[in-house]
Amino acid sequence: MTVASVYPLYLAKLERKGRRQDELDAVIRWLTGFDEAELERHLDAGTTFADFFAVARLNPNAELITGVVCGIRVEEIEDPLMQQIRYLDKLVDELAKGRPLEKVLRS
């Protein structure tokens, strides 16, 4: 599955809740360590989640992301790739629920 195929779904979810694309991009950049240009390249290239997270510089505070996504606690997921994908899902969920961006980014 490509990041570009899921990105519009994340964006639509956030926009329905009054959030903006720049907030989504900030969350993705915070988690992955990508700058704006790198993120755009991955979206344009149709990078898979596996390749996306393989080259990401995961934020050291990512382990502070806890909670449940789809009935599964993200901190208990054993597969590193699936855990990273669920980290992103959890951050998007927190934004959609109205949590301030600063708290979502664990600052």
BAKOL-85370 format. One line per field, with one value per residue: chain; residue in one letter; x, y, z of N, C-alpha, C, O in turn. Coordinates in nm, 4 decimals, always signed. Layout:
chaine <- c(A | ...)
residu <- c(a | ...)
nxx <- c(X | ...)
nyy <- c(Y | ...)
nzz <- c(Z | ...)
caxx <- c(X | ...)
cayy <- c(Y | ...)
cazz <- c(Z | ...)
cxx <- c(X | ...)
cyy <- c(Y | ...)
czz <- c(Z | ...)
oxx <- c(X | ...)
oyy <- c(Y | ...)
ozz <- c(Z | ...)
END
This chain:
chaine <- c(A | A | A | A | A | A | A | A | A | A | A | A | A | A | A | A | A | A | A | A | A | A | A | A | A | A | A | A | A | A | A | A | A | A | A | A | A | A | A | A | A | A | A | A | A | A | A | A | A | A | A | A | A | A | A | A | A | A | A | A | A | A | A | A | A | A | A | A | A | A | A | A | A | A | A | A | A | A | A | A | A | A | A | A | A | A | A | A | A | A | A | A | A | A | A | A | A | A | A | A | A | A | A | A | A | A | A)
residu <- c(m | t | v | a | s | v | y | p | l | y | l | a | k | l | e | r | k | g | r | r | q | d | e | l | d | a | v | i | r | w | l | t | g | f | d | e | a | e | l | e | r | h | l | d | a | g | t | t | f | a | d | f | f | a | v | a | r | l | n | p | n | a | e | l | i | t | g | v | v | c | g | i | r | v | e | e | i | e | d | p | l | m | q | q | i | r | y | l | d | k | l | v | d | e | l | a | k | g | r | p | l | e | k | v | l | r | s)
nxx <- c(+0.0852 | +0.0509 | +0.1776 | +0.0745 | -0.1775 | -0.3211 | -0.2923 | -0.4805 | -0.7093 | -0.6495 | -0.6300 | -0.8909 | -1.0363 | -0.9342 | -0.9984 | -1.2768 | -1.3095 | -1.2303 | -0.9597 | -0.6308 | -0.4360 | -0.1668 | -0.1282 | -0.1541 | +0.0664 | +0.2681 | +0.2541 | +0.3233 | +0.5814 | +0.7058 | +0.6969 | +0.8435 | +1.0782 | +1.1198 | +1.1641 | +0.9658 | +0.9997 | +1.1000 | +0.8823 | +0.6892 | +0.8143 | +0.7994 | +0.5222 | +0.4591 | +0.6019 | +0.4763 | +0.5488 | +0.5741 | +0.4402 | +0.6240 | +0.8726 | +0.8720 | +0.8844 | +1.1196 | +1.3237 | +1.2796 | +1.3560 | +1.2830 | +1.1142 | +1.2607 | +1.0845 | +0.8676 | +0.8052 | +0.6552 | +0.4011 | +0.1019 | -0.1820 | -0.4983 | -0.5630 | -0.7847 | -0.8671 | -0.6329 | -0.3527 | -0.1091 | +0.1480 | +0.2008 | +0.2319 | +0.4114 | +0.5374 | +0.7595 | +0.7126 | +0.4298 | +0.3731 | +0.4807 | +0.3169 | +0.0748 | +0.1386 | +0.1340 | -0.1359 | -0.2533 | -0.1634 | -0.2947 | -0.5592 | -0.5663 | -0.5340 | -0.7709 | -0.9546 | -0.9379 | -0.7247 | -0.4645 | -0.2061 | +0.0558 | +0.0518 | -0.0078 | +0.2282 | +0.3919 | +0.5325)
nyy <- c(-0.1178 | +0.2224 | +0.5320 | +0.7599 | +0.6769 | +0.6605 | +0.9039 | +1.1073 | +1.0154 | +1.0414 | +1.3208 | +1.4009 | +1.3071 | +1.4704 | +1.7278 | +1.7212 | +1.7547 | +2.0088 | +2.0562 | +2.1190 | +2.0772 | +2.1440 | +2.0813 | +1.8043 | +1.7420 | +1.8392 | +1.6583 | +1.4177 | +1.4825 | +1.5287 | +1.2709 | +1.1151 | +1.2512 | +1.3651 | +1.6394 | +1.9017 | +1.8835 | +1.6227 | +1.4710 | +1.5400 | +1.4288 | +1.1544 | +1.1190 | +1.1875 | +0.9929 | +0.7600 | +0.5950 | +0.3005 | +0.2084 | +0.0485 | +0.1106 | +0.3841 | +0.4091 | +0.2730 | +0.4439 | +0.6552 | +0.8766 | +0.8003 | +0.9770 | +1.0233 | +1.0489 | +0.9024 | +0.6691 | +0.7541 | +0.7615 | +0.6306 | +0.4172 | +0.3147 | +0.1839 | +0.0824 | -0.1149 | -0.2205 | -0.1925 | +0.0418 | +0.0471 | -0.2159 | -0.3545 | -0.5830 | -0.6077 | -0.4003 | -0.2299 | -0.2260 | -0.1143 | +0.1427 | +0.2425 | +0.2417 | +0.4230 | +0.6572 | +0.6541 | +0.6860 | +0.9426 | +1.0968 | +1.0401 | +1.1625 | +1.4332 | +1.4646 | +1.4401 | +1.6796 | +1.7458 | +1.9624 | +2.0606 | +2.0826 | +1.9091 | +1.6690 | +1.6330 | +1.5643 | +1.7643)
nzz <- c(+0.0000 | -0.0777 | +0.0539 | -0.0586 | -0.1373 | +0.0959 | +0.2165 | +0.1144 | +0.2437 | +0.5152 | +0.5153 | +0.4383 | +0.6570 | +0.8596 | +0.7639 | +0.7741 | +1.0402 | +1.0825 | +1.0715 | +0.9205 | +0.6152 | +0.6488 | +0.9146 | +0.9143 | +0.7527 | +0.9212 | +1.1339 | +1.0059 | +0.9181 | +1.1647 | +1.2813 | +1.0961 | +1.0333 | +0.7894 | +0.5622 | +0.4127 | +0.1300 | +0.0984 | +0.1898 | -0.0034 | -0.2313 | -0.1736 | -0.1707 | -0.4359 | -0.5726 | -0.5124 | -0.2999 | -0.1059 | +0.2181 | +0.3529 | +0.2289 | +0.2773 | +0.5604 | +0.5957 | +0.5177 | +0.6794 | +0.9508 | +1.2359 | +1.4879 | +1.8056 | +2.0181 | +1.9442 | +2.0727 | +2.2811 | +2.1945 | +2.2629 | +2.3169 | +2.1705 | +1.8519 | +1.6162 | +1.7952 | +1.8955 | +2.1014 | +2.0416 | +2.1465 | +2.1983 | +1.9654 | +1.7765 | +1.5237 | +1.3651 | +1.1356 | +1.1143 | +1.3606 | +1.3292 | +1.1252 | +1.2617 | +1.4616 | +1.3111 | +1.2330 | +1.4865 | +1.5609 | +1.3674 | +1.4382 | +1.6918 | +1.6219 | +1.4744 | +1.6755 | +1.7962 | +1.9565 | +2.0636 | +1.8372 | +1.9393 | +2.1573 | +2.0308 | +1.8947 | +2.0960 | +2.2397)
caxx <- c(+0.0000 | +0.1323 | +0.1451 | -0.0077 | -0.3161 | -0.3842 | -0.2813 | -0.6072 | -0.8057 | -0.6122 | -0.6632 | -1.0371 | -1.0786 | -0.8985 | -1.0734 | -1.4134 | -1.3041 | -1.1834 | -0.8133 | -0.5748 | -0.3325 | -0.0355 | -0.1196 | -0.1262 | +0.2055 | +0.3534 | +0.2538 | +0.4017 | +0.7223 | +0.7541 | +0.7161 | +0.9391 | +1.2005 | +1.1277 | +1.1267 | +0.8512 | +1.0352 | +1.1090 | +0.7460 | +0.6291 | +0.8750 | +0.7427 | +0.3825 | +0.4594 | +0.6621 | +0.3945 | +0.6284 | +0.4973 | +0.4655 | +0.7478 | +0.9860 | +0.8590 | +0.9373 | +1.2565 | +1.4171 | +1.2425 | +1.4350 | +1.1724 | +1.1336 | +1.2888 | +0.9679 | +0.7581 | +0.7665 | +0.5581 | +0.2682 | +0.0353 | -0.3264 | -0.5598 | -0.6055 | -0.8519 | -0.8762 | -0.5011 | -0.2644 | +0.0044 | +0.2738 | +0.2172 | +0.2464 | +0.5459 | +0.5941 | +0.8002 | +0.6456 | +0.2897 | +0.3710 | +0.5043 | +0.1941 | -0.0257 | +0.1771 | +0.0807 | -0.2821 | -0.2865 | -0.1426 | -0.4044 | -0.6791 | -0.5594 | -0.5642 | -0.9129 | -1.0331 | -0.9255 | -0.6097 | -0.3736 | -0.0934 | +0.1724 | +0.0402 | +0.0013 | +0.3696 | +0.4620 | +0.6296)
cayy <- c(+0.0000 | +0.3435 | +0.6433 | +0.8526 | +0.6286 | +0.6804 | +1.0462 | +1.1804 | +0.9690 | +1.1136 | +1.4619 | +1.4152 | +1.2873 | +1.5893 | +1.8441 | +1.7100 | +1.7977 | +2.1462 | +2.0649 | +2.1611 | +1.9944 | +2.1741 | +2.0090 | +1.6656 | +1.7371 | +1.8587 | +1.5323 | +1.3201 | +1.5240 | +1.5068 | +1.1277 | +1.0540 | +1.3278 | +1.4189 | +1.7784 | +1.9169 | +1.8340 | +1.4756 | +1.4191 | +1.5558 | +1.3296 | +1.0223 | +1.1184 | +1.1886 | +0.8696 | +0.6430 | +0.5122 | +0.2125 | +0.2337 | -0.0210 | +0.1913 | +0.5144 | +0.4014 | +0.2211 | +0.5563 | +0.7591 | +0.8940 | +0.8032 | +1.0676 | +0.9485 | +1.0539 | +0.8212 | +0.5675 | +0.8149 | +0.7458 | +0.5147 | +0.4170 | +0.2093 | +0.2088 | -0.0388 | -0.2146 | -0.2736 | -0.0957 | +0.0651 | +0.0176 | -0.3610 | -0.4131 | -0.6384 | -0.5818 | -0.2596 | -0.1534 | -0.2064 | -0.0208 | +0.2763 | +0.2819 | +0.2699 | +0.5501 | +0.7629 | +0.6507 | +0.7406 | +1.0876 | +1.1531 | +1.0302 | +1.2650 | +1.5609 | +1.4656 | +1.4554 | +1.8164 | +1.7666 | +2.0649 | +2.0087 | +2.0735 | +1.7871 | +1.5558 | +1.6190 | +1.5303 | +1.8683)
cazz <- c(+0.0000 | -0.0856 | +0.1429 | -0.1372 | -0.1452 | +0.2266 | +0.2505 | +0.0973 | +0.3438 | +0.6375 | +0.4965 | +0.4406 | +0.7962 | +0.9368 | +0.7156 | +0.8270 | +1.1800 | +1.0886 | +1.0732 | +0.7923 | +0.5534 | +0.7074 | +1.0408 | +0.8772 | +0.7082 | +1.0387 | +1.2078 | +0.9287 | +0.9222 | +1.3015 | +1.3030 | +1.0032 | +1.0167 | +0.6534 | +0.5429 | +0.3217 | -0.0032 | +0.1039 | +0.1995 | -0.1372 | -0.3219 | -0.1428 | -0.2155 | -0.5828 | -0.6240 | -0.4795 | -0.2097 | -0.0167 | +0.3596 | +0.3901 | +0.1835 | +0.3433 | +0.6959 | +0.5903 | +0.5051 | +0.7767 | +1.0722 | +1.3316 | +1.6005 | +1.9288 | +2.1068 | +1.8901 | +2.1710 | +2.3724 | +2.1348 | +2.3218 | +2.3012 | +2.0912 | +1.7148 | +1.5653 | +1.9010 | +1.9292 | +2.1665 | +1.9518 | +2.2140 | +2.2084 | +1.8321 | +1.7667 | +1.3916 | +1.3632 | +1.0309 | +1.1522 | +1.4729 | +1.2761 | +1.0554 | +1.3653 | +1.5232 | +1.2247 | +1.2488 | +1.6183 | +1.5567 | +1.2877 | +1.5225 | +1.7963 | +1.5566 | +1.4392 | +1.7985 | +1.8439 | +2.0443 | +2.0104 | +1.7604 | +2.0257 | +2.2382 | +1.9391 | +1.8622 | +2.2194 | +2.2755)
cxx <- c(+0.0897 | +0.0842 | +0.0507 | -0.1526 | -0.3921 | -0.3875 | -0.4129 | -0.7145 | -0.7776 | -0.6581 | -0.8137 | -1.0906 | -1.0526 | -0.9782 | -1.2183 | -1.4212 | -1.2459 | -1.0328 | -0.7625 | -0.4653 | -0.1958 | -0.0182 | -0.0901 | +0.0200 | +0.3013 | +0.3649 | +0.3404 | +0.5499 | +0.7823 | +0.7871 | +0.8321 | +1.0729 | +1.2178 | +1.1013 | +1.0139 | +0.8793 | +1.0430 | +0.9699 | +0.6774 | +0.6837 | +0.8161 | +0.5974 | +0.3751 | +0.5081 | +0.5776 | +0.4692 | +0.5377 | +0.5284 | +0.5953 | +0.8699 | +0.9890 | +0.9229 | +1.0789 | +1.3588 | +1.3861 | +1.3422 | +1.3335 | +1.2074 | +1.1591 | +1.1719 | +0.8503 | +0.7130 | +0.6715 | +0.4154 | +0.2089 | -0.1136 | -0.3706 | -0.5980 | -0.6616 | -0.8515 | -0.7438 | -0.4170 | -0.1388 | +0.1376 | +0.3004 | +0.2339 | +0.3912 | +0.6131 | +0.6306 | +0.7291 | +0.5006 | +0.2791 | +0.3906 | +0.3815 | +0.0868 | +0.0093 | +0.1173 | -0.0714 | -0.3246 | -0.2702 | -0.2545 | -0.5343 | -0.6807 | -0.5885 | -0.7129 | -1.0017 | -1.0172 | -0.8099 | -0.5173 | -0.2507 | +0.0308 | +0.1696 | +0.0487 | +0.1478 | +0.4557 | +0.5679 | +0.6089)
cyy <- c(+0.1240 | +0.4494 | +0.7391 | +0.8064 | +0.6526 | +0.8282 | +1.1224 | +1.1393 | +1.0351 | +1.2589 | +1.4853 | +1.4017 | +1.4132 | +1.7112 | +1.8409 | +1.7608 | +1.9379 | +2.1625 | +2.0915 | +2.0664 | +2.0210 | +2.1045 | +1.8608 | +1.6520 | +1.7526 | +1.7294 | +1.4287 | +1.3548 | +1.5013 | +1.3592 | +1.0726 | +1.1255 | +1.3844 | +1.5690 | +1.7828 | +1.8578 | +1.6812 | +1.4133 | +1.4266 | +1.4528 | +1.1909 | +1.0125 | +1.1106 | +1.0564 | +0.7459 | +0.5439 | +0.4267 | +0.2491 | +0.1677 | +0.0613 | +0.3274 | +0.5100 | +0.3451 | +0.3340 | +0.6694 | +0.7610 | +0.9117 | +0.8907 | +0.9857 | +0.9489 | +0.9721 | +0.7152 | +0.6226 | +0.8050 | +0.6163 | +0.5256 | +0.3091 | +0.2620 | +0.0776 | -0.1512 | -0.2737 | -0.1629 | -0.0802 | +0.0295 | -0.1326 | -0.4297 | -0.4572 | -0.6099 | -0.4335 | -0.1761 | -0.1258 | -0.1088 | +0.1224 | +0.3285 | +0.3192 | +0.3949 | +0.6654 | +0.7694 | +0.7165 | +0.8922 | +1.1564 | +1.1496 | +1.1390 | +1.4036 | +1.5720 | +1.4855 | +1.5932 | +1.8429 | +1.8711 | +2.0021 | +1.9907 | +1.9466 | +1.6623 | +1.5269 | +1.5920 | +1.6326 | +1.9162)
czz <- c(+0.0000 | +0.0142 | +0.0709 | -0.1471 | -0.0151 | +0.2653 | +0.2300 | +0.1981 | +0.4793 | +0.6278 | +0.5037 | +0.5830 | +0.8784 | +0.8941 | +0.7627 | +0.9703 | +1.1952 | +1.0965 | +0.9317 | +0.7432 | +0.6159 | +0.8425 | +1.0155 | +0.8366 | +0.8256 | +1.1193 | +1.1354 | +0.9348 | +1.0606 | +1.3223 | +1.2208 | +0.9930 | +0.8768 | +0.6546 | +0.4394 | +0.1836 | -0.0066 | +0.1092 | +0.0636 | -0.2356 | -0.2994 | -0.1898 | -0.3681 | -0.6415 | -0.5963 | -0.3913 | -0.1219 | +0.1286 | +0.4034 | +0.3512 | +0.2529 | +0.4818 | +0.6996 | +0.5829 | +0.6024 | +0.8928 | +1.1854 | +1.4519 | +1.7274 | +2.0271 | +2.0555 | +1.9899 | +2.2771 | +2.3187 | +2.1886 | +2.2961 | +2.2051 | +1.9536 | +1.6628 | +1.6689 | +1.9456 | +1.9911 | +2.0821 | +2.0172 | +2.2259 | +2.0729 | +1.8138 | +1.6325 | +1.3814 | +1.2566 | +1.0682 | +1.2685 | +1.4229 | +1.2017 | +1.1567 | +1.4454 | +1.4418 | +1.2356 | +1.3799 | +1.6215 | +1.4793 | +1.3687 | +1.6296 | +1.7390 | +1.5280 | +1.5614 | +1.8615 | +1.9379 | +1.9834 | +1.9452 | +1.8493 | +2.1112 | +2.1512 | +1.9079 | +1.9855 | +2.2567 | +2.4169)
oxx <- c(+0.1913 | -0.0328 | -0.0419 | -0.2421 | -0.5147 | -0.4762 | -0.4541 | -0.8008 | -0.8694 | -0.7177 | -0.8588 | -1.1796 | -1.1373 | -1.0211 | -1.2770 | -1.5268 | -1.2156 | -0.9837 | -0.8390 | -0.4101 | -0.1172 | +0.0941 | -0.0106 | +0.0891 | +0.4050 | +0.4729 | +0.4215 | +0.6341 | +0.8973 | +0.8933 | +0.9106 | +1.1712 | +1.3204 | +1.0257 | +0.9727 | +0.7939 | +0.9982 | +0.9431 | +0.6144 | +0.6082 | +0.7865 | +0.5554 | +0.2942 | +0.4613 | +0.6044 | +0.4542 | +0.4370 | +0.6298 | +0.6695 | +0.9608 | +1.0962 | +1.0047 | +1.1513 | +1.4690 | +1.4586 | +1.4034 | +1.3023 | +1.3156 | +1.0873 | +1.1610 | +0.7438 | +0.5962 | +0.6136 | +0.3199 | +0.2597 | -0.1641 | -0.2921 | -0.6569 | -0.5942 | -0.8371 | -0.7419 | -0.4112 | -0.0698 | +0.2303 | +0.4117 | +0.2487 | +0.4834 | +0.7345 | +0.5419 | +0.6892 | +0.4538 | +0.1855 | +0.3231 | +0.3464 | +0.0159 | -0.0802 | +0.0582 | -0.1287 | -0.4206 | -0.3538 | -0.3035 | -0.6106 | -0.7844 | -0.6597 | -0.7743 | -1.1110 | -1.0749 | -0.7990 | -0.4937 | -0.1982 | +0.1029 | +0.2733 | +0.1055 | +0.1876 | +0.5785 | +0.6778 | +0.6817)
oyy <- c(+0.1288 | +0.4543 | +0.7931 | +0.8893 | +0.6637 | +0.8715 | +1.1960 | +1.2196 | +1.0788 | +1.3127 | +1.5797 | +1.4763 | +1.4569 | +1.7898 | +1.9459 | +1.8045 | +1.9814 | +2.2716 | +2.0876 | +1.9870 | +1.9280 | +2.0722 | +1.7997 | +1.5605 | +1.6863 | +1.6952 | +1.3603 | +1.2671 | +1.4591 | +1.3261 | +0.9920 | +1.0663 | +1.4460 | +1.6191 | +1.6797 | +1.7901 | +1.6181 | +1.3144 | +1.3301 | +1.3959 | +1.1188 | +0.9094 | +1.0358 | +1.0134 | +0.6388 | +0.4227 | +0.4747 | +0.3124 | +0.2250 | +0.0795 | +0.3796 | +0.5952 | +0.3673 | +0.3211 | +0.7688 | +0.6597 | +1.0239 | +0.8796 | +0.8893 | +0.8589 | +0.9723 | +0.6763 | +0.5462 | +0.8366 | +0.5072 | +0.6313 | +0.2238 | +0.3693 | -0.0254 | -0.2685 | -0.3675 | -0.0519 | -0.1783 | -0.0139 | -0.1724 | -0.5517 | -0.3780 | -0.5899 | -0.3485 | -0.0630 | -0.0127 | -0.0290 | +0.2138 | +0.4459 | +0.4182 | +0.4653 | +0.7583 | +0.8778 | +0.7935 | +0.9625 | +1.2617 | +1.2462 | +1.2003 | +1.4826 | +1.6755 | +1.5413 | +1.6213 | +1.9523 | +1.8687 | +1.9018 | +1.8921 | +1.8844 | +1.5612 | +1.4111 | +1.5966 | +1.5973 | +2.0036)
ozz <- c(+0.0694 | +0.0522 | +0.1314 | -0.1637 | -0.0162 | +0.3389 | +0.3196 | +0.2334 | +0.5487 | +0.7212 | +0.5686 | +0.6240 | +0.9563 | +0.9785 | +0.7887 | +1.0160 | +1.3063 | +1.1252 | +0.8353 | +0.8194 | +0.6336 | +0.8812 | +1.0869 | +0.8814 | +0.8297 | +1.1673 | +1.1980 | +0.9542 | +1.0721 | +1.3751 | +1.2708 | +0.9484 | +0.8478 | +0.7378 | +0.3862 | +0.1263 | -0.1023 | +0.0410 | +0.0203 | -0.3144 | -0.3947 | -0.2424 | -0.4229 | -0.7469 | -0.6508 | -0.4067 | -0.0700 | +0.1576 | +0.4831 | +0.4322 | +0.2836 | +0.5165 | +0.7967 | +0.6362 | +0.6071 | +0.9267 | +1.2253 | +1.5095 | +1.7541 | +2.1105 | +2.1171 | +1.9913 | +2.3544 | +2.3895 | +2.1628 | +2.2582 | +2.1636 | +1.9401 | +1.6651 | +1.6341 | +2.0253 | +1.9382 | +2.0544 | +1.9488 | +2.2604 | +2.0675 | +1.8334 | +1.6281 | +1.3885 | +1.2841 | +1.0546 | +1.2740 | +1.4704 | +1.2141 | +1.1386 | +1.4922 | +1.4969 | +1.2460 | +1.3833 | +1.6783 | +1.5203 | +1.3675 | +1.6549 | +1.8010 | +1.5539 | +1.5513 | +1.9666 | +1.9933 | +1.8626 | +1.9936 | +1.8344 | +2.1343 | +2.1925 | +1.8958 | +1.9784 | +2.2994 | +2.4638)
END
